[in-house]
Amino acid sequence: MKIAITGANGFVARNLIALLLADTSPRDIRAIVRDPRTALRELPAADLDITAADVTRADSLRGAFDGCEMVVHTVAIPTERKATFSEINVRGTENVVAEAAHAGVRRLVHLSAIGADPESPFPFLRSKGQGESAVMGCGIPSVALRPSILFGPGDDFFPKLGFTLHFPVVPVPGDGNARFQPLHVQDLALVLRVALRGLGSGVHELGGPDVVSYDDLLSETMRGYRKRRPRLHLPVPLMKPAAVAMGLVMSDPPVTLPQLDLLKTDNVPARNDIEQVFGIVPRPFRGGLGYLSRG
């Protein structure tokens, strides 16, 4: 069983590959990456089948899935810095779907997002909805997974939230009551493996066992870094100038305007399928960020 994984050196894919290597030959895992030189430093140490391709260029994907029975598509961007949502989340996914169909792939597993909707007023969620629609309408037996916010060693979100601890008083957007259901990345990897083995079809939303607020996320981040700071809740419009300024001077700012806007919508599954459909008991979020102080 040959499996191709796009964005193989990304946060989710690295954890999936490490899990698959427990019972899968590394030569049966085709790691699709844009830059093999960088990827070799980030991928689990194994003799993987590494293939260079850029999902935004259909020509570079030609042949990337040949001989593969399954494809996991993880490539996406949460912010528009070096590329646009349309380029990566929409056209990139459409290119992957087209090449998967051309290669005769038998199963496609796509990493989507809670709230993905082609009609969403939020650009990120709209782009994820458009990409998801391309997957679900492609004719290949497919699964789209919509996880809540992810945590685990190497995550991107919580270190960025930890950046706010450099301030003597931590600014909190709005009332801090936006809801999340954080999922450990290794539990998502377990779900992906189950999905590859044939369980699940259609769209599934996933979260951990704990529904928490933004304020809770911040408290757990402080606990992870072993720091305590007072916090100040500010109206989101008052925080937008600072987000714009950070975007002008930082290559990877801790927050962007679209991300502030996304706090208007909760990031929790309408129905959490992780246990009922995939049989995975997710690990708790509270007390789970100890890796931050070891990073």
C-alpha positions as CSV (number, residue, x, y, z in Angstrom):
1,M,0.0,0.0,0.0
2,K,1.7,3.1,-1.2
3,I,0.7,6.4,0.4
4,A,1.5,9.9,-0.8
5,I,1.4,12.8,1.6
6,T,1.5,16.4,0.5
7,G,3.2,18.9,2.7
8,A,5.1,16.0,4.2
9,N,7.5,18.2,6.3
10,G,4.6,20.1,7.9
11,F,3.4,19.9,11.5
12,V,0.6,17.4,10.9
13,A,2.3,15.3,8.2
14,R,5.5,14.8,10.2
15,N,3.4,13.3,13.0
16,L,1.5,11.1,10.6
17,I,4.7,9.8,9.0
18,A,6.2,9.0,12.4
19,L,3.1,7.0,13.2
20,L,2.9,5.2,9.9
21,L,6.6,4.2,10.1
22,A,5.7,1.9,13.1
23,D,4.1,-0.6,10.6
24,T,4.8,0.8,7.1
25,S,8.0,0.5,5.1
26,P,9.5,4.0,4.5
27,R,9.6,3.3,0.8
28,D,5.8,2.9,0.8
29,I,5.5,6.5,2.0
30,R,5.9,9.1,-0.7
31,A,6.7,12.4,1.0
32,I,5.7,15.3,-1.3
33,V,7.6,18.4,-0.5
34,R,8.4,21.6,-2.2
35,D,12.1,21.8,-1.2
36,P,13.7,18.4,-0.5
37,R,16.8,20.0,1.1
38,T,14.8,21.7,3.8
39,A,12.5,18.7,4.2
40,L,15.4,16.3,4.9
41,R,16.1,18.3,8.1
42,E,12.5,18.1,9.2
43,L,11.2,14.7,8.3
44,P,11.5,11.7,10.6
45,A,14.9,9.9,9.9
46,A,14.0,7.2,7.4
47,D,14.5,6.2,3.8
48,L,11.3,7.8,2.6
49,D,10.4,8.2,-1.0
50,I,10.8,11.9,-1.3
51,T,9.4,13.7,-4.3
52,A,9.6,17.4,-5.1
53,A,6.4,19.1,-6.2
54,D,4.6,22.4,-5.7
55,V,0.9,22.1,-5.4
56,T,0.3,25.5,-7.0
57,R,1.9,24.2,-10.2
58,A,0.0,21.4,-11.8
59,D,2.9,20.6,-14.1
60,S,5.2,19.9,-11.1
61,L,2.6,17.5,-9.7
62,R,2.5,15.4,-12.8
63,G,3.4,11.8,-11.9
64,A,3.8,12.6,-8.2
65,F,1.0,10.1,-7.2
66,D,1.8,7.4,-9.8
67,G,1.7,4.0,-8.2
68,C,0.0,5.3,-5.0
69,E,-3.2,3.9,-3.8
70,M,-3.9,6.7,-1.3
71,V,-3.2,10.4,-0.9
72,V,-3.3,12.6,2.2
73,H,-3.4,16.3,1.4
74,T,-2.3,18.6,4.2
75,V,-0.9,21.6,2.4
76,A,-2.7,24.9,3.5
77,I,-1.9,28.3,4.8
78,P,-3.7,30.0,7.7
79,T,-2.5,33.5,6.7
80,E,-1.6,35.3,3.5
81,R,2.0,36.3,3.8
82,K,4.0,34.8,0.9
83,A,1.0,33.4,-1.0
84,T,-2.7,33.8,-1.1
85,F,-5.5,31.6,0.1
86,S,-6.7,31.2,-3.5
87,E,-3.3,30.0,-4.7
88,I,-2.7,27.4,-1.9
89,N,-6.0,26.4,-0.3
90,V,-8.1,26.5,-3.4
91,R,-6.1,26.0,-6.6
92,G,-3.4,23.9,-4.8
93,T,-6.1,21.5,-3.6
94,E,-7.8,21.4,-7.0
95,N,-4.4,20.5,-8.6
96,V,-3.9,17.7,-6.1
97,V,-7.4,16.4,-6.8
98,A,-6.9,16.4,-10.5
99,E,-3.5,14.6,-10.3
100,A,-5.0,12.1,-7.9
101,A,-7.7,11.3,-10.3
102,H,-5.2,11.1,-13.2
103,A,-3.1,8.6,-11.2
104,G,-6.0,6.4,-10.3
105,V,-5.8,7.0,-6.6
106,R,-8.3,4.9,-4.7
107,R,-8.7,7.0,-1.5
108,L,-8.1,10.7,-0.7
109,V,-7.9,12.1,2.8
110,H,-8.0,15.9,3.0
111,L,-7.2,18.1,6.0
112,S,-9.9,20.8,6.2
113,A,-10.9,23.2,9.0
114,I,-13.9,23.7,11.2
115,G,-16.1,26.3,9.6
116,A,-15.0,25.6,6.1
117,D,-17.7,26.9,3.8
118,P,-17.4,28.2,0.2
119,E,-19.8,30.9,1.2
120,S,-18.1,31.9,4.5
121,P,-17.6,35.7,5.0
122,F,-14.1,34.8,6.4
123,P,-11.5,34.5,3.6
124,F,-9.6,31.6,5.2
125,L,-12.7,29.5,5.9
126,R,-14.1,30.4,2.4
127,S,-10.9,29.1,0.8
128,K,-10.9,25.9,2.9
129,G,-14.5,25.4,1.9
130,Q,-13.8,25.8,-1.7
131,G,-10.9,23.3,-1.5
132,E,-13.0,20.9,0.5
133,S,-15.7,21.1,-2.2
134,A,-13.2,20.1,-4.8
135,V,-12.2,17.1,-2.8
136,M,-15.7,15.9,-2.0
137,G,-16.9,16.4,-5.6
138,C,-14.0,14.7,-7.3
139,G,-15.4,11.2,-7.6
140,I,-12.6,9.5,-5.6
141,P,-13.7,8.0,-2.3
142,S,-12.7,10.8,0.1
143,V,-12.7,11.9,3.7
144,A,-12.4,15.5,4.8
145,L,-11.3,16.1,8.4
146,R,-12.0,19.3,10.1
147,P,-10.0,19.6,13.3
148,S,-10.2,22.3,15.9
149,I,-7.0,24.1,16.9
150,L,-4.0,21.7,17.2
151,F,-1.4,21.5,20.0
152,G,1.7,19.4,20.5
153,P,5.5,19.7,20.2
154,G,6.3,21.8,17.2
155,D,2.9,23.6,16.9
156,D,2.7,27.1,15.6
157,F,-0.2,28.6,17.5
158,F,0.8,28.4,21.1
159,P,4.3,29.8,20.7
160,K,2.7,32.7,19.0
161,L,0.3,33.1,21.8
162,G,3.3,32.9,24.1
163,F,4.8,35.9,22.4
164,T,2.2,38.1,24.2
165,L,3.8,37.0,27.5
166,H,6.7,39.4,26.7
167,F,4.4,42.3,27.5
168,P,3.9,43.3,31.2
169,V,0.1,43.1,30.6
170,V,-1.2,40.7,28.1
171,P,-3.8,42.1,25.7
172,V,-6.8,39.9,25.1
173,P,-9.0,40.4,22.1
174,G,-12.6,41.0,23.0
175,D,-14.2,39.3,26.0
176,G,-11.9,36.2,25.7
177,N,-14.9,33.9,25.4
178,A,-14.4,32.6,21.9
179,R,-14.6,28.8,22.2
180,F,-12.1,26.1,21.0
181,Q,-11.8,22.4,21.4
182,P,-8.0,21.8,21.1
183,L,-6.9,18.5,19.6
184,H,-3.4,16.9,20.1
185,V,-1.7,16.6,16.8
186,Q,-0.8,12.9,17.5
187,D,-4.5,12.2,18.0
188,L,-5.2,13.7,14.6
189,A,-2.4,11.5,13.2
190,L,-4.2,8.5,14.6
191,V,-7.5,9.6,13.0
192,L,-5.7,10.1,9.7
193,R,-4.3,6.6,9.9
194,V,-7.7,5.1,10.6
195,A,-9.2,7.2,7.7
196,L,-6.5,5.8,5.4
197,R,-7.5,2.3,6.4
198,G,-11.0,2.8,5.1
199,L,-13.1,4.1,8.1
200,G,-15.1,7.3,7.6
201,S,-16.4,9.0,4.5
202,G,-17.5,12.5,3.8
203,V,-16.8,15.3,6.2
204,H,-16.0,14.8,9.9
205,E,-15.3,17.5,12.6
206,L,-12.8,16.6,15.3
207,G,-11.8,18.0,18.7
208,G,-10.3,17.0,22.0
209,P,-12.3,16.4,25.2
210,D,-12.1,19.9,26.5
211,V,-14.1,22.9,25.3
212,V,-12.2,26.0,26.4
213,S,-12.3,29.7,25.9
214,Y,-9.6,32.0,24.5
215,D,-8.9,33.1,28.1
216,D,-8.4,29.4,28.9
217,L,-5.9,29.0,26.0
218,L,-4.0,31.9,27.4
219,S,-4.0,30.5,30.9
220,E,-2.7,27.2,29.7
221,T,0.0,28.9,27.6
222,M,1.1,30.7,30.8
223,R,1.2,27.4,32.6
224,G,3.2,25.8,29.8
225,Y,5.8,28.6,29.9
226,R,5.6,28.8,33.7
227,K,4.9,32.5,33.5
228,R,2.1,34.6,34.9
229,R,0.9,37.9,33.6
230,P,-2.1,40.1,34.2
231,R,-4.4,40.5,31.2
232,L,-6.4,43.3,29.7
233,H,-9.4,42.7,27.6
234,L,-9.6,45.1,24.7
235,P,-12.2,45.6,21.9
236,V,-11.0,43.8,18.8
237,P,-11.0,47.1,16.7
238,L,-8.5,48.6,19.2
239,M,-6.1,45.7,18.6
240,K,-6.2,45.9,14.8
241,P,-3.7,48.7,14.4
242,A,-1.1,46.7,16.5
243,A,-1.7,43.7,14.3
244,V,-1.2,45.8,11.2
245,A,2.1,47.2,12.6
246,M,3.4,43.8,13.5
247,G,2.6,42.6,10.0
248,L,4.7,45.4,8.6
249,V,7.8,44.7,10.6
250,M,7.6,40.9,11.3
251,S,7.9,38.1,8.7
252,D,5.6,35.9,10.8
253,P,3.6,38.0,13.2
254,P,1.8,36.4,16.1
255,V,-1.6,37.6,14.9
256,T,-3.1,39.0,11.7
257,L,-6.2,41.0,11.0
258,P,-8.1,37.9,9.5
259,Q,-7.2,35.9,12.6
260,L,-8.6,38.6,14.9
261,D,-11.8,38.5,12.8
262,L,-12.0,34.7,13.1
263,L,-12.5,35.1,16.9
264,K,-16.1,36.1,16.0
265,T,-16.8,32.4,15.3
266,D,-16.3,29.4,17.7
267,N,-13.8,26.7,16.7
268,V,-15.6,23.7,18.1
269,P,-17.1,20.7,16.3
270,A,-20.8,20.7,15.7
271,R,-20.5,16.9,16.3
272,N,-17.2,15.5,17.5
273,D,-16.6,12.3,15.5
274,I,-13.2,11.4,16.9
275,E,-14.5,8.6,19.2
276,Q,-17.8,7.5,17.6
277,V,-16.5,7.3,14.0
278,F,-12.7,6.8,14.4
279,G,-12.5,5.1,17.8
280,I,-9.8,7.5,19.1
281,V,-10.0,8.7,22.7
282,P,-8.3,12.1,22.6
283,R,-5.9,13.2,25.3
284,P,-6.9,16.3,27.4
285,F,-5.7,19.8,26.6
286,R,-5.5,21.1,30.2
287,G,-2.0,20.6,31.4
288,G,-0.9,19.5,28.0
289,L,1.4,22.4,27.0
290,G,4.4,21.5,29.1
291,Y,6.5,21.1,26.0
292,L,6.5,24.9,25.6
293,S,9.0,25.4,28.4
294,R,11.2,22.7,27.0
295,G,11.3,24.1,23.4
